[in-house]
Amino acid sequence: MTDLLDFLTERDDHTRSWKRSDPLHAVIRPTAGDTFEVKLPDGEFHQVRLQRDHGAWTGTCDCKGFEYNDGPCAHLCALRRAHWTAEHLPSDPAGRDIYGTHVHVPAVEDDQHAQPEARADGGHDVVEHVERPADLRTEPRWTGR
């Protein structure tokens, strides 16, 4: 389960997480897909998941800051800031991981279209509403859900 994350509020409110999250001084190591290991100068590596889900940022971190505080932790902020830097200032080293590659956070909508068989519904379109059968005797398992 991932949480919705509001990075703009973190930035605008100059929170402690945002201040600690300078990506130039963070160590960002991609592990798989939307998962990274992020280490800040004063800490240890933490498992961080971050993705864009139809424009909204979602993610988790295994650190205590994420567990006990509202909003994204410094590790998530560092990863988001590195991604932004890679997109908007590609020559800036703050947008690169430890391998020198631009930090890229995947978008859910991109992944679903690229690999439809990986979607939970098998790649088929989502049905938002199912009409009640006219004759319930022909549909004995109808639950109304």
N, C-alpha and C positions, 0 to 999 in steps of 0.2 A: 504494500500500500504506500502510495506516495502522497505527499501533501502539496496543496497549491502554495506557491511561493510568491511573495510580493517584494521584488528587488527594488522597485522604484521607491517604495516607502522606506526601505532600509537606507537607500542612498539619500533621499531627501531629508530624513530625520537624523542623518549622520550617526547611526547606531554604532555601538561598540563592534558588532560583527562586521559592519561595512568598513570601519576604520582599520581593523586587523587584517582585512582581506586583500591586501595589495598583491596582485598576481605576480608581479615581478619578483617578489621575495617568497612566493609559495613554490613548493615542489608539486607538480601535477603529473601524475603517471596514469595514462589510460590503461584499463584492464580488459574490459569487454563491453562493446556497445555503448550504453549510457552510464557505465560504471567507471569511476576513477578512484585513485588513491590520492588524497591531498594532504600535504603537510605544510603547516605554517611555521615560521621561524621559531616560535616559542612552544612547539608541540610535537606530536607524533603523527604518523600516518593514520588517516581515517578513510573508511569506505564511503564514497559519495556517489549517489545516483542523481542525475539531472537530465531532464528532457523537456522539449517543447511539445505540448499537447494541444494542437490546434490553436496556437498563439499563447496559451497559458504555460507558465513555467511550473513544473512539478518536480519533486525530488525528495530525497532523504539523506541523512548522514548518521553514522553510528556514534557520533560524539555526544557528550553530555549537554553541550550548548544547544544542540538541536532538540534533544529529548526534553529539556526542562524549560526552554524559552519559546515564546511565540516568534514566529518568523524564521527566516533562514539563518543558519549559523555562518560563521566566518568561512568555513570550508566551502559551503555552497556559494557564498558570495564571491570567493576567490575564483571558483570555477566559472561562474557566470561572467565575472569581469574579464577573465582570460578569453572566454568565447567572444564577448563583445569586442575586445581588442583585436582578436584574430580577424573578425569580420570587417571592422572599420579602419584599423591601423595595421595592416598585415606586416609591415616592416618592424613593428614594435616587438621586442622580445617578450614583453609581458603577455602576449597572446600565444606563447608556445609552451609545449609540455617539455618534459626532461629529455625527450628524444629530438627536440628541435622542430617538431611538427606543430602546425596550427591546431589549437584546441578547438574541437568541433563537438557540439552537443547535438545529438540527433533529434529530429522532429518526428513525432509519432505519425503524423499524416504522411510523411515521406516513407517511413518504414512500411506502413500498411499498404501503400500502393506499389512499392517496389517488390514486396514479397507477399502476395495475397494469401498464399497457402499458410503463412505464419499467423494470420489473424485468427482470433478465437472463433469466428463464425465460418472459418474455412475459406475466407475470401469472398463471401457472398455479401450482398448489401444487407444492411441492418433493417429489420422490419420494426417500425415504431409502434404500430397499432394493429391488432388482429380483430376483425369484425366477429361478433357473436354469430354463430350459425343460426340460420332461420329455424331449423328443426333440430333441437338438441338430441332427439332420439338417434340421429345419424352420427352424432359426435358424443358418445358416452363419456369420454374422458375430458370434456370441456371443463376448465377450472375457472375461467373468467380472468386469468392472468395473462 
